[in-house]
Structures are given as C-alpha cells and as structure tokens.
Amino acid sequence: GMVVSQIYGLTEASTIFWLPAEEAREKMGSVGHPIFHGQVKIMDDEGIPVKRGESGEVIVKGPIVMSGYWQRQDLTDEVVKDGWFYTGDIARMDEDGFVYILDRKKDMYISGGENVYPAEIEKLLLSHPKVMDAAVVGVPDDRWGEVGKAFVVPRGGEQITAEEIAAFLKDKLARYKMPKYIEFSAALPKTASEKVRKYLLKNGAADRQPS
C-alpha cells in the first residue's frame, strides 16, 4: 500500500528530475519534472530539442553540474560541451511535462532502422516467474543491421526454453524488438555495484550466436 516515487540524478549533476509523491500513482514509471536548479533539455543526435513524446538524450546545464573529472580533462571534454553535460541517458517527455527514462544511449541499438531500447525488453524478461536475471544487447545482422540477443539467468531449479521465452514476449513487444537469439547463463558479468558489464556480453556475442 505504499506509494513509491522515483527521482533521477547522477554523481556528475546531482538530482535532475523529481516526481512528487502525490503524482506518483498517476505517472507511474516517470521520474517527474526537471528541478529548478538547472537547465534541462532532451536532444536528438543533431543537437535539436525533440518534441514531446519523442526520445532523445538528456543534457543539463547549471550550478548542479560538476566542474569536471579529477585530473581527467579528456573525459570531461567528452561529456561537457558548451557548459552542457551530456548524460548518455535516453528519455522522453509526455504531454504533461513528465519525463520517462528509457535506456542508456550506448545500450540502444538500431534494427531495420528502428531504435530498440534493451531496458524495455529486460523489464519484461524479469517479469517472467522463471527468470532471475536478464540482459539484452545488439549484435550484428546481415539483413537488419543489428538484432537483439537476450542473456537469461533462470531462477534456481527452474527449467525454461528459448521457445517459452519467445512465446512470453510475442504479444508484449513489436516484432522488430523481439530478440533473435536467446542464450541461457548461470550468471551475468557485473561490476561491484551490480551493473551488468554489457560490453563483455556484446564483445563475445557474435562468436556465441546459435545457428
């Protein structure tokens, strides 16, 4: 019966979006509105603000943004441009001004000209009662450019097949978002803070694609 309200921020830029508890039920899944202490934009790859409902990268400017990475001006220059910090996170804003975080920009892949956000697929996979953990990456494909490959960790003692996973996702995802490959694993490679090391999955995925 508790109301859970989300916020969004980064070590480099403090809190950027805030969802008041009284709006948390109506806007479930949102991280709320931009705060007052910084300028926030959602931009496309051409540096143009996107329309409401469209996705783009969150960038922020103002006193909440860091001065830079300690003794790493090279890394600072990669993410801070003209005073704007490029978060690397993809988001969209609805018609009421509420923001929804979709995925990390580096994790997104393009399949048949369509943007695919692995976080959406992973969320569905994790809702399956037999799945304990999951990650999705884009892998090369001759026809579509890239397609999805899902790495699934079954819950202890559970038996699950790729066909069962595909059937579970079929009515919940557009066809271009469906993973072409599904691989089962005992565990996913993670950092000390429990973030999946997707680059390890992606780098080895091409060599492990099933026929």
C-alpha positions as CSV (number, residue, x, y, z in Angstrom):
1,G,0.0,0.0,0.0
2,M,3.0,2.3,0.0
3,V,3.4,4.9,-2.8
4,V,6.8,4.8,-4.4
5,S,8.1,8.0,-6.1
6,Q,11.1,8.0,-8.4
7,I,13.7,10.7,-8.9
8,Y,16.6,10.8,-11.4
9,G,20.1,12.1,-11.0
10,L,23.8,11.5,-11.5
11,T,27.0,11.8,-9.5
12,E,28.1,14.4,-12.1
13,A,24.9,16.5,-11.8
14,S,23.0,15.8,-8.6
15,T,19.2,15.4,-8.9
16,I,17.8,16.4,-12.3
17,F,14.2,15.2,-12.2
18,W,11.8,14.8,-9.3
19,L,8.4,13.1,-9.1
20,P,6.2,14.4,-6.2
21,A,4.6,11.6,-4.2
22,E,1.1,12.9,-4.8
23,E,1.6,12.4,-8.6
24,A,3.4,9.0,-8.4
25,R,0.3,6.9,-8.9
26,E,-1.0,8.8,-12.0
27,K,2.5,8.9,-13.5
28,M,3.9,5.5,-12.6
29,G,7.2,4.9,-14.2
30,S,8.1,8.6,-14.6
31,V,11.0,10.3,-12.9
32,G,8.9,13.5,-12.8
33,H,9.7,17.1,-13.7
34,P,13.0,18.9,-14.2
35,I,14.1,20.6,-10.9
36,F,14.6,24.4,-10.6
37,H,18.3,24.5,-10.1
38,G,19.4,23.5,-13.6
39,Q,18.5,23.8,-17.3
40,V,17.5,20.5,-18.9
41,K,16.9,19.6,-22.5
42,I,16.2,16.4,-24.4
43,M,18.1,16.4,-27.6
44,D,18.4,14.3,-30.8
45,D,21.7,13.3,-32.4
46,E,21.7,16.5,-34.4
47,G,21.6,18.7,-31.3
48,I,17.9,19.7,-31.8
49,P,15.4,19.5,-28.9
50,V,12.9,16.7,-29.6
51,K,9.2,17.1,-29.5
52,R,7.1,15.8,-26.5
53,G,6.6,12.1,-26.9
54,E,9.9,11.7,-28.8
55,S,13.1,10.2,-27.4
56,G,16.4,11.9,-27.1
57,E,19.5,12.3,-24.8
58,V,19.1,14.2,-21.5
59,I,21.5,17.1,-21.2
60,V,21.8,19.5,-18.3
61,K,23.5,22.8,-17.5
62,G,23.8,25.0,-14.4
63,P,25.3,25.1,-10.9
64,I,24.4,21.4,-10.2
65,V,26.8,20.2,-12.9
66,M,30.3,19.1,-11.9
67,S,33.4,21.1,-12.6
68,G,35.0,18.1,-14.2
69,Y,36.5,14.7,-13.6
70,W,39.5,14.9,-11.3
71,Q,42.7,15.1,-13.4
72,R,40.9,13.7,-16.5
73,Q,40.2,16.7,-18.8
74,D,39.9,14.2,-21.7
75,L,36.9,12.5,-20.1
76,T,35.4,15.9,-19.1
77,D,35.6,17.1,-22.7
78,E,33.8,14.1,-23.9
79,V,30.7,14.8,-21.8
80,V,30.7,18.6,-21.2
81,K,30.2,20.7,-24.3
82,D,29.5,24.5,-24.1
83,G,28.6,24.0,-20.5
84,W,26.1,21.3,-21.1
85,F,26.6,17.9,-19.5
86,Y,25.6,15.0,-21.8
87,T,24.2,12.3,-19.5
88,G,24.2,9.5,-22.0
89,D,20.6,8.6,-20.9
90,I,17.7,8.4,-23.3
91,A,14.4,9.9,-22.2
92,R,11.0,11.2,-23.4
93,M,8.7,13.8,-22.0
94,D,4.9,13.3,-22.1
95,E,2.4,16.0,-22.9
96,D,2.1,16.9,-19.3
97,G,5.8,17.5,-18.9
98,F,6.6,14.3,-17.1
99,V,9.9,12.6,-18.0
100,Y,10.5,8.8,-18.5
101,I,14.0,7.4,-18.7
102,L,14.2,4.8,-21.5
103,D,17.7,3.5,-21.5
104,R,21.4,4.3,-21.8
105,K,22.3,5.7,-25.2
106,K,25.3,3.3,-25.6
107,D,23.0,0.3,-25.0
108,M,20.4,1.3,-27.6
109,Y,20.7,-0.5,-31.0
110,I,19.1,0.0,-34.4
111,S,17.3,-2.8,-36.0
112,G,15.9,-2.3,-39.5
113,G,16.0,1.5,-39.0
114,E,14.2,1.3,-35.7
115,N,15.6,2.3,-32.3
116,V,15.5,-0.6,-29.8
117,Y,15.9,0.1,-26.1
118,P,17.1,-3.1,-24.3
119,A,15.8,-1.9,-20.9
120,E,12.2,-2.3,-22.2
121,I,12.9,-5.9,-23.1
122,E,14.8,-6.7,-20.0
123,K,12.0,-5.4,-17.8
124,L,9.6,-7.8,-19.5
125,L,12.0,-10.7,-19.2
126,L,12.5,-10.0,-15.5
127,S,8.7,-10.2,-15.0
128,H,8.7,-13.9,-16.1
129,P,8.4,-16.0,-12.9
130,K,11.2,-18.4,-14.1
131,V,13.7,-15.6,-14.8
132,M,16.1,-14.4,-12.1
133,D,18.2,-12.0,-14.3
134,A,18.4,-10.9,-17.9
135,A,20.3,-8.6,-20.2
136,V,19.8,-7.7,-23.9
137,V,22.5,-6.4,-26.3
138,G,22.5,-5.6,-30.0
139,V,24.5,-7.9,-32.3
140,P,25.4,-7.6,-36.0
141,D,22.9,-8.9,-38.6
142,D,23.3,-9.0,-42.3
143,R,19.7,-8.2,-43.0
144,W,18.7,-5.8,-40.2
145,G,22.0,-4.2,-39.3
146,E,21.6,-5.3,-35.7
147,V,19.3,-7.6,-33.8
148,G,18.8,-8.4,-30.2
149,K,20.4,-11.1,-28.2
150,A,19.0,-11.9,-24.8
151,F,21.1,-13.4,-22.0
152,V,18.8,-15.1,-19.4
153,V,19.6,-16.5,-16.0
154,P,16.9,-18.9,-14.9
155,R,15.8,-19.0,-11.2
156,G,17.3,-21.8,-9.2
157,G,15.8,-25.1,-10.0
158,E,13.6,-23.8,-12.9
159,Q,13.7,-25.2,-16.4
160,I,12.9,-22.8,-19.2
161,T,13.4,-22.9,-23.0
162,A,14.0,-20.2,-25.7
163,E,10.7,-21.1,-27.2
164,E,9.0,-20.4,-23.9
165,I,10.7,-17.0,-23.6
166,A,9.8,-16.1,-27.2
167,A,6.1,-17.0,-26.6
168,F,6.1,-14.9,-23.4
169,L,7.4,-11.8,-25.3
170,K,5.5,-12.2,-28.5
171,D,2.3,-10.3,-27.6
172,K,4.2,-7.7,-25.5
173,L,6.7,-6.4,-28.0
174,A,6.7,-5.1,-31.5
175,R,8.2,-7.7,-33.9
176,Y,11.4,-5.6,-34.5
177,K,12.1,-5.6,-30.8
178,M,11.9,-9.4,-30.4
179,P,15.4,-10.9,-29.6
180,K,16.6,-13.0,-32.4
181,Y,18.9,-15.0,-30.1
182,I,18.4,-16.2,-26.6
183,E,21.2,-17.6,-24.5
184,F,21.0,-19.1,-21.0
185,S,23.6,-18.5,-18.4
186,A,24.3,-19.3,-14.8
187,A,25.1,-15.6,-14.1
188,L,25.8,-12.3,-15.8
189,P,29.1,-10.4,-15.6
190,K,28.6,-7.5,-13.2
191,T,30.5,-4.6,-11.6
192,A,30.9,-4.2,-7.8
193,S,27.8,-2.0,-7.9
194,E,25.8,-4.8,-9.6
195,K,25.7,-3.2,-13.1
196,V,25.8,-5.6,-15.9
197,R,29.0,-5.4,-17.9
198,K,27.2,-5.4,-21.3
199,Y,30.4,-4.8,-23.3
200,L,31.6,-8.2,-22.2
201,L,28.3,-9.8,-23.4
202,K,28.4,-7.8,-26.6
203,N,32.0,-8.5,-27.4
204,G,31.5,-12.2,-27.1
205,A,28.0,-12.5,-28.5
206,A,28.9,-12.7,-32.2
207,D,31.0,-15.8,-31.5
208,R,28.2,-17.4,-29.5
209,Q,25.2,-16.9,-31.7
210,P,23.3,-20.1,-32.2
211,S,22.9,-21.4,-35.7
